[in-house]
Amino acid sequence: MTLTLHIQPGAKHTEIAGLHGDALKIRLAAPPVDGKANAALLAFLADRFGVPVRQVTLKTGETSRRKVVAIEGSPHSPESLLAH
């Protein structure tokens, strides 16, 4: 599955903040320095979708707040993220 995300790095807590236009908004506690926010995002999504981090890949947006992420083999749907 592919997700379009809007990321807010440097937040107090890592959490899903709902929708931001056509993207899922995620607040990350990690700073946007040296790829730390991207690594934290991939780990957070892997945990939420119940897959290993290697199955979550950043497709676009390495240096942007708007990102596209691919997740392979998850038993969960994107809608399940909003239910937590």
C-alpha positions in Angstrom: 0.0 0.0 0.0 1.1 3.6 -0.6 0.5 6.5 1.8 0.8 10.2 1.3 1.9 11.9 4.4 2.4 15.4 5.8 5.1 15.4 8.5 5.6 17.8 11.3 9.1 17.1 12.7 10.3 18.4 16.1 6.9 17.9 17.9 6.6 17.0 21.6 5.3 13.5 20.8 5.2 11.2 17.9 1.6 10.7 16.9 -1.0 10.6 14.2 -2.7 14.0 14.0 -5.5 13.2 11.5 -5.8 14.4 8.0 -4.1 17.4 6.3 -5.8 17.9 2.9 -5.4 14.6 1.1 -2.5 13.4 3.3 -2.3 11.8 6.7 -0.6 14.2 9.1 2.0 12.7 11.5 3.8 14.6 14.2 7.3 13.4 14.9 9.4 14.0 18.0 12.6 13.6 16.0 14.3 16.7 14.6 14.6 17.1 10.8 18.4 16.7 11.0 20.6 14.1 9.3 17.7 12.0 8.3 16.6 11.4 11.9 13.0 12.4 11.2 12.8 10.0 8.2 14.2 7.1 10.2 11.8 7.8 13.1 8.9 8.0 10.6 9.7 4.6 9.0 10.1 3.0 12.5 6.8 4.5 13.7 4.9 3.3 10.6 6.5 -0.2 10.8 5.3 -0.4 14.4 1.8 0.8 13.7 1.4 -1.5 10.7 3.0 -4.5 12.4 5.7 -5.0 9.8 9.5 -4.9 9.9 11.1 -1.6 9.1 12.7 -3.1 6.0 9.1 -3.4 4.5 8.5 0.4 4.9 10.2 2.5 2.2 10.3 6.2 1.5 9.4 6.7 -2.1 9.4 10.5 -2.4 10.0 13.5 -0.1 13.3 12.8 1.5 13.8 16.5 2.4 10.2 17.6 2.2 7.3 17.6 4.8 5.2 15.9 2.1 6.2 12.3 1.7 5.0 9.2 -0.1 5.7 5.9 1.7 5.2 2.3 0.6 4.3 -0.4 3.1 4.5 -4.1 2.1 2.7 -7.0 3.7 0.7 -5.2 6.3 -2.4 -6.8 7.7 -3.7 -3.3 8.7 -5.4 -0.7 6.5 -4.6 3.0 6.5 -8.0 3.7 8.1 -6.9 1.7 11.1 -4.3 4.4 11.9 -7.0 7.0 12.4 -8.8 4.7 14.9 -5.9 4.7 17.4 
